[in-house]
Amino acid sequence: QVQLTESGGGLVQAGGSLRLSCSASGSSVSSYVMAWFRQAPGNEREFVAGVSWDGGSKYYANSVKGRFTISRDYANSAVYLQMDNLKPEDTAVYYCAPRTTLRSLTGWSAADFGPWGQGTQVTVST
């Protein structure tokens, strides 16, 4: 059973940058689509960015397009999220997960992904 561990979150001022890391252990995720999601208090978990199994295709939510970059490192079984020009509305707990089913129309529903790690908190101040 794969286990995901997210790290790299913190408190940053608006306009700043953070780089999140997601490390997989217990089982390989190299053949899976991987994605980052985020969840703010009172909100549902929402898609942020995804990357194909071979790293050749990347997908972003409109709200982060042009500011966030997803990448994956097969040697270290890791996925990263570079976040630049952060905004207060980016404040949330960030999670990564592999896509293990494909039931939603878009393929980027949280219901298609899992298991989930504990997440890492990102707080952007004004």
C-alpha positions as CSV (number, residue, x, y, z in Angstrom):
1,Q,0.0,0.0,0.0
2,V,1.5,3.3,-1.1
3,Q,1.9,6.1,1.6
4,L,2.2,9.7,0.6
5,T,4.0,12.3,2.7
6,E,3.6,16.0,1.8
7,S,6.0,18.7,3.0
8,G,7.2,22.2,2.2
9,G,4.3,24.2,3.4
10,G,4.5,27.3,5.6
11,L,3.6,30.9,6.1
12,V,4.5,33.3,3.2
13,Q,3.6,36.8,2.2
14,A,1.5,37.5,-0.9
15,G,3.7,37.4,-4.0
16,G,6.1,34.9,-2.4
17,S,7.0,31.4,-3.4
18,L,6.9,27.9,-1.9
19,R,7.9,24.5,-3.2
20,L,5.9,21.5,-2.0
21,S,7.2,18.0,-2.1
22,C,5.3,14.7,-2.1
23,S,7.2,11.6,-1.3
24,A,5.8,8.1,-2.0
25,S,6.8,5.0,0.0
26,G,5.6,1.4,0.3
27,S,4.8,1.1,-3.4
28,S,5.7,2.7,-6.6
29,V,3.6,5.5,-8.1
30,S,5.6,5.8,-11.3
31,S,2.8,4.4,-13.5
32,Y,0.1,6.6,-12.1
33,V,-1.2,10.0,-12.9
34,M,-0.4,12.2,-9.9
35,A,-2.1,15.3,-8.8
36,W,-2.1,18.0,-6.1
37,F,-5.3,19.1,-4.5
38,R,-6.0,21.6,-1.8
39,Q,-8.7,22.1,0.8
40,A,-9.5,25.3,2.6
41,P,-11.7,25.3,5.8
42,G,-15.4,24.8,4.9
43,N,-14.5,23.9,1.3
44,E,-14.3,20.7,-0.7
45,R,-11.0,19.3,-1.8
46,E,-10.2,20.9,-5.1
47,F,-7.9,20.0,-8.0
48,V,-4.8,22.2,-8.3
49,A,-2.4,20.5,-10.8
50,G,-1.9,17.1,-12.3
51,V,0.9,15.3,-14.3
52,S,0.7,12.2,-16.6
53,W,2.4,9.0,-15.7
54,D,5.3,9.8,-18.1
55,G,5.6,13.4,-17.1
56,G,4.8,14.6,-20.6
57,S,1.4,16.2,-19.9
58,K,0.6,18.7,-17.2
59,Y,-2.8,20.1,-16.2
60,Y,-3.7,23.1,-14.0
61,A,-6.7,24.6,-12.5
62,N,-7.5,28.0,-14.0
63,S,-6.9,29.7,-10.7
64,V,-3.2,28.6,-10.6
65,K,-2.3,28.5,-14.3
66,G,0.8,30.5,-14.9
67,R,1.8,30.6,-11.3
68,F,2.2,26.9,-10.2
69,T,4.3,24.2,-11.9
70,I,4.0,20.5,-11.2
71,S,6.9,18.1,-11.8
72,R,7.8,14.5,-10.9
73,D,11.1,12.8,-10.0
74,Y,11.0,9.1,-10.8
75,A,14.4,8.4,-9.1
76,N,13.1,9.7,-5.8
77,S,9.5,8.6,-6.3
78,A,8.4,12.2,-5.7
79,V,6.1,14.9,-7.0
80,Y,6.7,18.6,-6.6
81,L,4.6,21.7,-6.8
82,Q,6.4,25.0,-7.3
83,M,4.1,27.8,-6.3
84,D,5.0,31.4,-7.3
85,N,3.2,34.7,-6.9
86,L,1.1,33.3,-4.1
87,K,-2.2,34.9,-3.2
88,P,-4.1,34.8,0.0
89,E,-6.8,32.7,-1.7
90,D,-4.1,30.0,-2.1
91,T,-4.3,29.4,1.6
92,A,-5.3,25.7,2.2
93,V,-4.0,22.3,3.2
94,Y,-2.3,20.8,0.1
95,Y,-2.4,17.1,-0.6
96,C,-1.0,14.9,-3.3
97,A,-2.4,11.5,-4.5
98,P,-2.3,9.0,-7.3
99,R,-5.3,8.6,-9.6
100,T,-6.5,5.0,-8.9
101,T,-10.0,5.2,-10.6
102,L,-11.5,7.2,-13.5
103,R,-15.2,7.8,-12.8
104,S,-15.5,11.5,-13.1
105,L,-16.1,13.3,-16.4
106,T,-13.0,15.4,-16.1
107,G,-10.7,12.9,-14.4
108,W,-9.7,15.5,-11.9
109,S,-12.2,14.8,-9.1
110,A,-10.8,14.0,-5.7
111,A,-13.0,10.9,-5.7
112,D,-10.7,9.4,-8.4
113,F,-7.6,9.9,-6.3
114,G,-6.2,8.2,-3.2
115,P,-4.8,7.3,-0.8
116,W,-4.1,10.6,0.8
117,G,-1.3,11.8,3.0
118,Q,-1.7,14.1,6.0
119,G,-1.2,17.2,3.8
120,T,0.9,20.3,4.3
121,Q,-0.5,23.7,5.4
122,V,0.1,26.7,3.1
123,T,-0.8,30.1,4.5
124,V,-0.5,33.3,2.4
125,S,-0.7,36.6,4.3
126,T,-1.6,40.0,2.8
